[in-house]
Amino acid sequence: MKKNSKYNYKDVTRTTDHGSRTYDVLGVRLPSVTTILSATKDQSFLTAWKNKVGHENAERIKNHSSNRGTAMHKFLEKHVEGEGYDDLTTLGQEARTMAQTIIDSGLSNVTEYYGSEVSLYYQGLYAGSTDLVCMHDGMETIVDFKQANRPKKTEWIQDYYLQIAAYAMAHDHMFGSQIEQGVIMICTPDNFYQEFKCQGEKMKYYRHEFLKRLSQYHDQNKA
């Protein structure tokens, strides 16, 4: 995969405090996209699941999934950048096979990339870090890699679409681009791959919906 240096990306300092992530942009601390979505999300389903499996077990499952996702992202980041990498732990090997599934099934449609682990922000509003900005099926695209314990339905991943839309808006704000597409690439531990796309009217819809959540977030913080 070749790199195209069309966009001049720069790192932005980020800080995590009690689970909330902020980015220092031009001297202003901006909330991350994930923090905004987490704070404004309907938690009823998550609460019901924790009550069903037990809070201690739920925490164990969450931590394992989070660590596996971090490891999977590391494999994918190094693959995109053309660097050798391995993790010989049991968790690392599980993550490696998941990453390979995404490489074979999802990244095969990427002809070139502009940046990996790219810091993005909408000045004065929010910031975040997207996994990949690239050319996917001939369209400039924001890509987000996800791991999941089981296959997803579209109605379960609304926040994933909102995340993609937020990054697309930030990219357009920073670089005057016109990001046309978002692609969510998901893999389960048994290497089942799913791909969800967001483009056209769907992308416009989720951009507007994210701005509503952003407004809700700021209203909550004023209260």
MARDRENTI-912501 format. One line per 10 residues: number of its first residue (from 0); their letters; for each residue x, y, z of N, C-alpha, C, CB. Coordinates in steps of 0.2 Angstrom, whole numbers. Glycine has a CB too. Example, Ala and Ser with C-alpha at 12.3 -4.5 7.8 and 13.67 -1.06 7.14 Angstrom:
REM residues 2
0	as	66/-28/39/62/-22/39/66/-16/39/57/-22/45; 64/-11/35/68/-5/36/64/0/39/70/-3/29
***
This chain:
REM residues 223
0	mkknskynyk	4/-6/0/0/0/0/4/6/0/-5/0/6; 4/10/-5/8/16/-5/5/22/-2/9/18/-13; 9/27/1/7/33/4/7/39/-1/12/34/10; 1/43/0/1/49/-4/1/54/1/-6/49/-8; 6/59/1/7/64/6/2/71/4/14/66/6; -3/70/1/-8/75/-1/-10/80/5/-14/72/-4; -11/77/11/-13/80/17/-7/80/22/-19/77/20; -6/86/25/0/87/30/-3/86/37/3/94/29; -3/80/39/-6/79/46/-1/80/51/-8/71/46; -3/83/57/1/84/63/-2/81/69/2/91/64
10	dvtrttdhgs	3/79/73/0/76/80/-3/81/84/6/72/83; -8/79/88/-11/83/93/-10/80/100/-18/85/91; -8/84/105/-8/81/112/-14/79/114/-4/86/116; -15/73/117/-21/71/120/-20/68/127/-24/65/116; -25/69/131/-25/68/138/-31/64/140/-24/74/143; -30/59/144/-36/55/147/-37/56/154/-36/47/145; -42/58/157/-43/59/164/-50/56/166/-43/67/165; -50/51/170/-56/48/173/-60/46/167/-60/53/177; -57/43/162/-61/40/156/-63/45/151/-67/37/159; -62/51/152/-63/56/147/-57/59/143/-67/62/150
20	rtydvlgvrl	-57/59/137/-51/61/133/-52/67/130/-50/55/127; -47/72/130/-47/78/127/-41/79/123/-47/84/133; -41/84/118/-36/85/114/-34/93/115/-37/84/107; -28/94/115/-25/101/116/-24/104/109/-19/102/120; -29/108/107/-29/111/100/-28/119/101/-35/109/96; -23/122/99/-21/129/99/-23/132/106/-26/132/94; -21/128/111/-21/130/118/-28/129/121/-20/137/118; -33/126/117/-39/124/120/-40/117/120/-45/127/115; -43/114/126/-44/107/127/-51/105/124/-44/105/134; -51/101/119/-57/99/116/-59/92/117/-57/100/108
30	psvttilsat	-65/91/119/-67/84/120/-67/79/114/-75/84/122; -65/73/115/-64/68/110/-71/66/107/-60/62/112; -71/64/101/-77/61/98/-80/56/102/-76/59/91; -76/51/104/-78/45/108/-81/48/115/-72/40/109; -78/53/118/-80/55/124/-87/58/124/-75/60/127; -88/62/118/-95/65/117/-100/60/116/-94/70/111; -99/55/112/-103/50/111/-105/45/117/-101/45/105; -100/44/121/-101/40/127/-105/44/132/-94/38/130; -104/50/132/-108/54/137/-115/56/135/-104/61/138; -117/55/129/-124/56/127/-127/50/124/-123/61/121
40	kdqsfltawk	-124/44/126/-127/38/123/-132/35/128/-122/33/123; -137/32/125/-142/28/129/-139/22/132/-149/27/125; -138/22/139/-135/17/142/-139/11/145/-131/20/148; -146/11/143/-150/6/146/-148/-1/143/-157/8/143; -146/-2/137/-145/-8/135/-138/-11/138/-143/-8/127; -134/-6/139/-127/-8/142/-129/-10/150/-122/-3/142; -133/-6/153/-135/-8/160/-138/-15/161/-139/-2/163; -143/-16/156/-146/-22/156/-142/-28/155/-152/-22/151; -137/-27/150/-132/-33/149/-127/-34/155/-127/-31/143; -125/-29/159/-121/-29/165/-125/-33/170/-119/-22/167
50	nkvghenaer	-132/-31/171/-136/-35/176/-137/-42/174/-142/-31/176; -137/-44/168/-138/-50/165/-132/-55/167/-140/-51/158; -126/-52/165/-120/-57/165/-116/-55/172/-115/-55/160; -118/-50/176/-114/-49/182/-109/-43/181/-111/-55/185; -109/-39/185/-105/-33/184/-97/-35/184/-106/-28/190; -95/-39/188/-88/-41/188/-86/-45/181/-87/-46/194; -91/-49/179/-90/-53/173/-90/-48/167/-95/-58/172; -94/-43/167/-95/-38/162/-88/-34/161/-101/-33/163; -86/-32/167/-79/-28/167/-74/-33/164/-78/-26/174; -73/-39/166/-68/-43/163/-69/-44/156/-69/-50/166
60	iknhssnrgt	-75/-45/153/-76/-45/146/-74/-39/142/-84/-47/144; -76/-33/145/-75/-27/143/-67/-25/142/-78/-21/147; -64/-27/147/-56/-26/147/-53/-30/142/-54/-27/154; -55/-37/142/-52/-41/137/-53/-39/130/-55/-48/138; -59/-37/129/-61/-34/122/-57/-28/120/-68/-33/121; -56/-24/125/-53/-17/124/-45/-19/123/-53/-13/130; -42/-23/127/-35/-25/125/-34/-28/119/-33/-29/131; -39/-33/117/-38/-36/110/-39/-31/105/-44/-42/110; -44/-26/106/-44/-21/100/-38/-17/100/-50/-17/102; -35/-15/105/-29/-11/105/-23/-15/101/-27/-9/112
70	amhkflekhv	-23/-21/103/-18/-25/99/-19/-26/92/-17/-32/103; -26/-27/90/-27/-28/83/-26/-21/79/-35/-29/83; -27/-16/82/-26/-9/79/-18/-8/78/-29/-3/84; -14/-11/83/-7/-10/82/-5/-14/76/-4/-13/89; -7/-20/75/-5/-24/69/-7/-21/63/-9/-31/70; -13/-18/63/-16/-14/57/-12/-8/55/-23/-13/57; -10/-4/60/-6/2/60/1/0/56/-5/5/66; 4/-5/59/10/-7/57/10/-10/50/14/-12/61; 5/-13/48/4/-16/41/3/-10/36/-2/-20/41; -1/-5/38/-2/0/33/4/4/32/-7/5/36
80	egegyddltt	8/5/38/15/9/37/20/5/34/16/12/44; 19/-2/33/24/-6/30/30/-8/35/27/-3/24; 28/-8/41/33/-10/46/32/-17/49/33/-5/52; 37/-21/51/36/-28/53/34/-27/61/43/-32/53; 30/-31/63/27/-31/70/24/-38/72/22/-26/71; 25/-40/78/22/-46/81/21/-45/88/26/-52/79; 16/-49/91/15/-49/98/13/-57/99/8/-45/100; 18/-60/103/18/-67/104/13/-69/110/25/-69/105; 10/-64/113/6/-66/119/0/-70/116/4/-60/123; -4/-73/120/-10/-77/117/-15/-72/115/-13/-81/123
90	lgqeartmaq	-16/-66/118/-20/-61/116/-18/-58/109/-21/-55/121; -11/-57/109/-8/-54/103/-9/-58/97/-1/-53/104; -9/-65/98/-10/-69/92/-17/-70/90/-7/-76/94; -22/-69/94/-29/-69/93/-30/-62/89/-33/-69/99; -27/-57/91/-28/-50/88/-25/-50/81/-25/-45/92; -19/-54/80/-16/-54/74/-20/-57/68/-9/-58/74; -23/-63/70/-27/-66/65/-33/-62/63/-30/-73/68; -36/-58/68/-41/-54/67/-39/-48/62/-44/-51/73; -33/-45/63/-30/-40/59/-29/-43/52/-24/-37/62; -27/-49/51/-26/-52/45/-32/-52/41/-22/-58/45
100	tiidsglsnv	-37/-54/44/-44/-55/41/-46/-48/38/-49/-57/46; -45/-42/42/-47/-36/40/-42/-34/34/-46/-31/45; -36/-36/34/-31/-34/29/-33/-38/22/-24/-36/31; -35/-44/23/-37/-48/17/-44/-46/14/-37/-55/19; -49/-44/18/-55/-43/16/-57/-36/15/-60/-46/21; -54/-31/19/-56/-24/19/-50/-20/16/-57/-22/26; -44/-21/18/-39/-16/15/-37/-18/8/-33/-17/19; -39/-24/5/-38/-25/-2/-41/-20/-6/-40/-33/-3; -46/-17/-4/-49/-12/-8/-46/-5/-8/-57/-11/-7; -41/-4/-4/-38/2/-3/-32/3/-7/-35/3/5
110	teyygsevsl	-32/8/-12/-26/8/-17/-20/12/-14/-29/11/-23; -22/17/-10/-17/22/-7/-19/25/0/-14/27/-12; -15/27/4/-17/30/10/-14/37/11/-16/25/16; -17/41/15/-15/48/16/-12/48/23/-20/53/15; -15/44/28/-12/45/35/-15/39/39/-14/51/38; -11/37/44/-13/31/48/-13/34/55/-9/25/48; -18/33/59/-19/36/66/-18/43/66/-13/33/71; -23/46/62/-23/53/61/-27/57/66/-26/55/54; -24/62/69/-27/67/73/-31/72/69/-22/71/78; -37/73/71/-42/78/68/-45/82/73/-46/74/63
120	yyqglyagst	-47/88/71/-51/92/75/-55/97/71/-47/96/80; -61/99/74/-65/104/72/-64/110/77/-73/102/71; -61/115/75/-58/120/80/-64/123/84/-55/126/76; -62/123/91/-67/125/95/-73/121/97/-70/131/93; -73/115/94/-79/110/95/-77/103/98/-83/109/89; -73/100/94/-71/93/96/-65/91/92/-77/88/94; -62/85/94/-56/82/91/-57/75/91/-50/85/94; -52/71/88/-52/64/89/-46/61/84/-58/61/86; -46/55/84/-40/51/80/-44/46/76/-35/48/85; -43/46/70/-46/41/65/-41/36/63/-49/44/59
130	dlvcmhdgme	-43/30/62/-38/24/61/-34/25/54/-41/18/61; -38/27/49/-35/28/42/-39/33/38/-35/21/39; -35/37/34/-38/41/29/-35/38/22/-37/49/30; -39/36/17/-36/33/12/-41/34/5/-35/26/13; -39/31/0/-43/30/-6/-46/23/-6/-39/32/-13; -52/23/-5/-55/16/-5/-60/16/-11/-59/15/2; -60/11/-15/-64/10/-21/-65/17/-25/-71/8/-19; -59/21/-25/-59/27/-29/-62/33/-26/-63/26/-35; -63/32/-19/-66/38/-15/-62/39/-9/-74/36/-13; -61/46/-8/-58/48/-2/-62/46/4/-56/55/-2
140	tivdfkqanr	-59/42/9/-62/38/14/-59/39/21/-63/31/12; -64/39/26/-62/38/33/-63/31/35/-65/43/38; -58/27/37/-59/20/39/-58/20/47/-54/16/35; -63/16/50/-62/14/57/-62/7/58/-68/18/61; -57/4/61/-57/-3/63/-60/-4/69/-49/-5/63; -64/-10/69/-67/-12/75/-67/-19/77/-75/-10/75; -66/-21/83/-67/-28/85/-73/-29/88/-61/-31/89; -76/-35/88/-83/-36/91/-83/-44/93/-89/-35/86; -86/-45/99/-87/-52/101/-92/-56/97/-89/-51/108; -96/-52/94/-101/-56/89/-103/-51/83/-108/-58/93
150	pkktewiqdy	-106/-54/78/-108/-50/72/-112/-45/74/-111/-54/67; -112/-39/70/-116/-33/72/-122/-32/67/-112/-27/72; -127/-29/69/-132/-27/65/-132/-19/64/-139/-29/68; -134/-17/59/-134/-9/57/-136/-5/63/-137/-8/51; -142/-7/66/-145/-3/71/-141/-4/78/-152/-6/73; -136/-8/78/-132/-8/84/-126/-4/84/-130/-15/86; -124/-1/78/-118/2/77/-119/10/75/-114/-1/72; -125/13/77/-126/20/76/-120/24/78/-133/22/79; -117/23/83/-112/27/86/-106/27/81/-110/26/93; -105/21/78/-99/20/74/-100/25/68/-99/13/71
160	ylqiaayama	-106/25/65/-108/30/59/-107/37/62/-115/29/57; -109/39/68/-108/45/70/-101/47/71/-112/46/77; -97/42/73/-89/43/74/-86/45/67/-86/37/77; -88/41/62/-85/42/55/-87/49/53/-88/36/51; -93/51/53/-96/57/51/-92/63/54/-103/58/52; -91/62/61/-87/67/64/-80/68/62/-87/66/72; -77/63/61/-70/63/58/-70/66/51/-67/56/58; -75/64/47/-76/67/40/-76/75/40/-81/64/36; -81/77/45/-82/84/45/-76/88/48/-88/86/50; -72/85/52/-66/88/55/-61/88/49/-63/84/61
170	hdhmfgsqie	-60/83/46/-55/83/40/-57/88/35/-55/76/37; -63/89/33/-65/94/28/-64/101/31/-73/93/27; -65/102/37/-64/108/41/-56/110/41/-66/108/48; -52/105/42/-45/106/42/-41/107/36/-41/101/46; -44/103/31/-40/103/24/-44/105/18/-37/96/23; -50/107/19/-54/109/13/-56/103/9/-51/115/9; -55/97/12/-57/91/8/-64/90/7/-54/85/11; -66/85/3/-73/83/3/-73/75/4/-76/85/-4; -73/73/10/-73/66/11/-80/63/9/-72/65/19; -80/59/5/-86/56/2/-89/50/5/-85/55/-5
180	qgvimictpd	-84/46/9/-86/40/11/-83/38/18/-84/35/6; -86/34/22/-84/31/28/-85/24/28/-87/34/35; -80/20/30/-80/13/30/-78/10/37/-76/10/24; -83/6/40/-82/3/46/-80/-4/45/-88/4/51; -74/-7/47/-72/-13/46/-71/-17/52/-65/-14/42; -76/-22/53/-76/-26/59/-74/-33/59/-84/-25/62; -71/-36/64/-69/-43/64/-71/-46/71/-62/-44/62; -73/-52/71/-74/-55/77/-69/-60/79/-81/-59/77; -68/-63/85/-63/-67/86/-62/-74/82/-63/-69/94; -68/-76/80/-68/-81/75/-67/-79/68/-75/-85/76
190	nfyqefkcqg	-65/-73/67/-62/-71/60/-68/-70/55/-57/-75/57; -74/-68/58/-80/-66/54/-79/-59/52/-87/-68/57; -79/-57/46/-78/-50/44/-84/-47/41/-73/-49/38; -85/-40/44/-91/-36/41/-89/-30/39/-96/-36/47; -92/-27/34/-90/-20/32/-97/-16/31/-86/-20/25; -97/-10/34/-102/-5/34/-100/1/31/-106/-4/41; -104/4/26/-102/10/22/-107/15/24/-101/9/15; -104/21/24/-108/27/25/-106/33/20/-107/30/32; -110/34/15/-109/39/10/-115/42/7/-106/35/4; -115/48/3/-120/51/1/-125/54/6/-124/46/-4
200	ekmkyyrhef	-131/53/5/-136/56/10/-136/53/17/-143/54/7; -133/47/17/-132/43/23/-127/47/27/-130/36/23; -121/49/24/-116/53/27/-119/60/29/-110/54/22; -123/63/25/-126/69/27/-130/69/34/-130/72/22; -134/63/34/-138/62/39/-134/61/46/-142/56/38; -129/57/46/-125/56/52/-121/62/54/-121/50/51; -119/66/49/-116/72/51/-120/77/55/-113/76/44; -126/78/53/-131/81/56/-133/78/63/-138/82/52; -133/72/63/-135/68/70/-129/69/75/-136/61/68; -123/69/72/-117/70/77/-117/77/80/-111/69/73
210	lkrlsqyhdq	-119/82/76/-119/89/78/-125/90/84/-121/94/73; -130/86/83/-135/86/88/-132/83/95/-141/82/86; -129/77/94/-126/74/100/-120/79/103/-122/68/98; -117/83/99/-112/88/101/-115/93/105/-108/91/95; -121/96/103/-125/101/106/-127/98/113/-131/103/102; -130/92/113/-132/89/119/-127/88/124/-135/82/118; -121/86/122/-115/86/126/-113/92/130/-109/83/122; -113/98/126/-112/104/129/-117/107/134/-110/109/123; -123/105/132/-129/107/136/-128/103/143/-136/105/133; -126/97/143/-126/93/149/-120/96/153/-124/85/147
220	nka	-115/98/150/-109/101/154/-110/108/157/-103/101/149; -115/111/154/-117/118/157/-122/117/163/-121/122/151; -125/111/163/-130/110/168/-127/109/175/-135/104/167
***
